[in-house]
Amino acid sequence: MFNSPLPSANELPSSRQLVRSTAIAFAVAMGLLVTVVMPSEYAIDPTGLGRAMGLTQMGEIKISLAQEALADEATTKATVPAPAIPAPAPSVAPAPIPPVAAVEPSRQAEQPSAKKDEVSLTLKPGEGREIKLEMRKGAAVAYEWSASGPVNHDTHGETYNAAQGDFHSYSKGRQVKGDKGELIALFDGTHGWFWRNRTSGNVTIVLNTTGDYLNLKK
């Protein structure tokens, strides 16, 4: 059995060398924390190097996605208001009632004074805005919107003087660039669209509406 010779005192690092190595390792770790970890995980960039390397944008996207997930969860748990009707009726379905949809085209044909509008808005990164139509129960509006970039959207309606968070969602989507169809009001109130821009650049949305509504609110 052979024993390795013990190193001499001259071969061992001195206390000064150990302290210096520890200080260098600590400085490198703090540098990585400030220039890499904080920008990429928390979008905190005190030095500006994180944005130059694209790490701050990565952190901003992570935070935006987390906020969007929380917002979607809150929307799912929100209470859907029942339509204001004088007599008991079946629960409102999330999709338009087929019999109403079937008669609405002929109804629109009998109304030569149907409104028609084209509006546009531009969303900055992270910004959310909406456009609403004031409609009576059973009124129908044909709509089509397009966006210059992907957006999250929610088509919904609210009764007059509805409490905060009380609304009915007709449809929703994530990271889409357009939608079209027919919106039939299930109750008197405001009905329309909410968009949020989760990209890093401005997004312009153009909305066209034609049908039976009282006015458009941007």
C-alpha positions as CSV (number, residue, x, y, z in Angstrom):
1,M,0.0,0.0,0.0
2,F,1.4,3.4,-1.0
3,N,0.7,6.6,0.8
4,S,0.7,9.9,-1.2
5,P,3.2,12.4,0.1
6,L,1.7,15.2,2.0
7,P,2.1,18.6,0.3
8,S,4.5,21.0,1.9
9,A,3.5,24.2,3.5
10,N,4.9,26.1,0.5
11,E,2.6,24.2,-1.8
12,L,-0.6,25.0,0.1
13,P,-2.5,28.3,-0.8
14,S,-2.1,31.0,1.8
15,S,-4.9,32.6,3.7
16,R,-4.6,35.7,1.5
17,Q,-4.9,33.6,-1.6
18,L,-8.0,31.9,-0.3
19,V,-9.7,35.2,0.6
20,R,-8.8,36.6,-2.8
21,S,-10.3,33.5,-4.6
22,T,-13.4,33.7,-2.5
23,A,-13.8,37.4,-3.2
24,I,-13.4,36.8,-7.0
25,A,-16.0,34.0,-7.0
26,F,-18.4,36.2,-5.0
27,A,-17.9,39.1,-7.5
28,V,-18.5,36.8,-10.5
29,A,-21.6,35.4,-8.9
30,M,-23.0,38.8,-8.2
31,G,-22.2,39.9,-11.7
32,L,-24.1,37.0,-13.2
33,L,-27.0,37.7,-10.9
34,V,-27.3,41.4,-11.9
35,T,-26.6,41.0,-15.6
36,V,-28.2,37.6,-16.4
37,V,-30.5,36.1,-13.7
38,M,-32.4,39.3,-12.7
39,P,-33.1,40.5,-16.3
40,S,-34.1,37.1,-17.7
41,E,-36.2,36.0,-14.7
42,Y,-37.7,39.2,-13.3
43,A,-37.1,41.8,-16.0
44,I,-35.0,43.8,-13.6
45,D,-32.0,45.3,-15.5
46,P,-30.0,47.8,-13.4
47,T,-27.0,47.8,-15.7
48,G,-28.7,47.8,-19.1
49,L,-26.7,44.8,-20.3
50,G,-29.7,42.5,-20.0
51,R,-31.7,44.4,-22.6
52,A,-28.7,44.7,-24.9
53,M,-28.4,40.9,-24.8
54,G,-32.2,40.3,-25.1
55,L,-32.5,38.9,-21.6
56,T,-34.7,41.7,-20.2
57,Q,-37.2,41.1,-23.0
58,M,-37.3,37.4,-22.0
59,G,-38.1,38.4,-18.4
60,E,-40.9,40.8,-19.6
61,I,-42.5,38.0,-21.6
62,K,-42.4,35.6,-18.7
63,I,-44.0,38.2,-16.4
64,S,-46.6,39.0,-19.1
65,L,-47.5,35.4,-19.5
66,A,-47.9,34.9,-15.8
67,Q,-50.1,37.9,-15.5
68,E,-52.2,36.8,-18.5
69,A,-52.7,33.3,-16.9
70,L,-53.9,35.0,-13.7
71,A,-56.3,37.2,-15.6
72,D,-57.7,34.3,-17.5
73,E,-58.2,32.4,-14.3
74,A,-60.0,35.4,-12.8
75,T,-62.2,35.7,-15.9
76,T,-63.2,32.0,-15.7
77,K,-64.3,32.4,-12.1
78,A,-66.3,35.6,-12.7
79,T,-70.0,35.4,-12.2
80,V,-72.1,35.4,-15.5
81,P,-75.2,37.6,-15.1
82,A,-78.6,36.2,-16.0
83,P,-80.5,38.1,-18.7
84,A,-83.1,40.6,-17.4
85,I,-86.5,39.1,-18.3
86,P,-89.9,39.5,-16.8
87,A,-90.7,35.8,-16.5
88,P,-88.6,32.7,-15.7
89,A,-86.7,31.4,-18.7
90,P,-84.1,28.7,-19.4
91,S,-80.5,29.5,-18.5
92,V,-78.7,31.6,-21.1
93,A,-76.4,29.4,-23.3
94,P,-72.9,30.7,-24.1
95,A,-73.7,30.5,-27.8
96,P,-76.5,32.4,-29.7
97,I,-79.8,30.7,-29.6
98,P,-80.4,29.0,-33.0
99,P,-84.0,30.1,-33.4
100,V,-83.1,33.8,-32.8
101,A,-80.1,33.6,-35.2
102,A,-82.4,32.1,-37.9
103,V,-84.8,35.0,-37.9
104,E,-82.2,37.8,-37.4
105,P,-81.1,38.0,-41.1
106,S,-84.7,38.7,-42.3
107,R,-85.1,41.2,-39.5
108,Q,-82.0,43.1,-40.6
109,A,-83.3,43.1,-44.2
110,E,-86.4,44.9,-43.0
111,Q,-84.3,47.6,-41.3
112,P,-82.7,49.7,-44.1
113,S,-81.5,52.1,-41.3
114,A,-79.1,49.6,-39.8
115,K,-75.9,51.3,-38.5
116,K,-72.5,50.7,-40.1
117,D,-69.2,51.7,-38.6
118,E,-65.4,51.2,-39.1
119,V,-63.1,52.1,-36.3
120,S,-59.5,51.5,-35.4
121,L,-57.3,51.7,-32.4
122,T,-53.6,51.1,-31.7
123,L,-52.4,49.1,-28.6
124,K,-49.0,49.6,-27.1
125,P,-47.1,46.6,-25.7
126,G,-49.1,45.3,-22.7
127,E,-52.0,47.7,-23.3
128,G,-55.6,46.6,-23.3
129,R,-58.7,48.5,-24.7
130,E,-62.3,47.7,-25.7
131,I,-65.0,48.9,-28.1
132,K,-68.6,48.5,-27.0
133,L,-72.0,48.6,-28.8
134,E,-75.2,49.6,-26.9
135,M,-77.8,47.0,-28.0
136,R,-81.2,45.8,-27.1
137,K,-82.0,42.2,-26.3
138,G,-82.3,40.2,-29.6
139,A,-80.5,42.8,-31.7
140,A,-78.0,41.4,-34.2
141,V,-74.7,42.9,-35.5
142,A,-72.4,41.4,-38.1
143,Y,-68.8,42.1,-37.3
144,E,-65.2,41.5,-38.5
145,W,-61.9,42.7,-37.0
146,S,-58.3,42.3,-38.0
147,A,-55.1,43.1,-36.2
148,S,-51.6,43.8,-37.5
149,G,-50.2,41.4,-34.9
150,P,-51.4,38.7,-32.6
151,V,-53.6,39.8,-29.6
152,N,-55.7,38.2,-26.9
153,H,-59.4,39.0,-27.1
154,D,-62.7,38.5,-25.3
155,T,-66.1,39.2,-26.9
156,H,-68.6,39.8,-24.0
157,G,-71.6,41.8,-22.8
158,E,-72.8,43.6,-19.7
159,T,-76.2,44.6,-18.5
160,Y,-76.8,48.3,-17.7
161,N,-75.3,49.2,-14.3
162,A,-73.7,45.8,-13.9
163,A,-71.5,45.2,-10.9
164,Q,-67.8,45.1,-11.6
165,G,-66.8,41.6,-12.9
166,D,-70.4,40.7,-13.9
167,F,-70.5,40.0,-17.6
168,H,-71.3,37.3,-20.2
169,S,-68.5,36.1,-22.4
170,Y,-69.6,35.1,-26.0
171,S,-66.1,34.0,-27.2
172,K,-62.4,34.6,-26.5
173,G,-59.0,33.8,-28.0
174,R,-55.3,34.0,-27.4
175,Q,-52.7,35.3,-29.8
176,V,-55.0,35.6,-32.9
177,K,-55.0,38.2,-35.6
178,G,-58.7,38.5,-36.4
179,D,-62.3,37.2,-36.0
180,K,-65.7,37.7,-37.6
181,G,-69.3,36.5,-37.1
182,E,-72.6,37.7,-35.8
183,L,-73.2,39.1,-32.3
184,I,-76.7,38.7,-31.0
185,A,-77.5,40.5,-27.7
186,L,-78.8,38.2,-25.0
187,F,-80.0,41.2,-22.9
188,D,-80.2,45.0,-22.9
189,G,-76.8,46.5,-22.3
190,T,-73.4,47.0,-23.9
191,H,-71.8,44.3,-26.0
192,G,-68.4,44.3,-27.7
193,W,-64.7,43.4,-27.7
194,F,-61.7,43.6,-25.4
195,W,-58.2,43.3,-26.8
196,R,-54.8,43.1,-25.1
197,N,-51.4,43.4,-26.8
198,R,-48.9,40.9,-25.4
199,T,-46.2,41.5,-28.1
200,S,-43.2,43.8,-27.8
201,G,-44.5,46.2,-30.5
202,N,-47.5,48.3,-31.3
203,V,-50.6,46.5,-32.8
204,T,-53.3,48.3,-34.8
205,I,-56.9,46.8,-34.8
206,V,-59.6,47.7,-37.4
207,L,-63.2,46.8,-36.5
208,N,-66.2,46.8,-39.0
209,T,-69.7,46.5,-37.6
210,T,-73.1,46.5,-39.4
211,G,-76.5,45.9,-37.8
212,D,-79.0,46.9,-35.1
213,Y,-77.3,48.9,-32.3
214,L,-78.0,52.3,-30.7
215,N,-74.4,53.6,-30.6
216,L,-70.7,52.7,-30.6
217,K,-68.5,53.5,-27.7
218,K,-64.7,53.5,-28.1
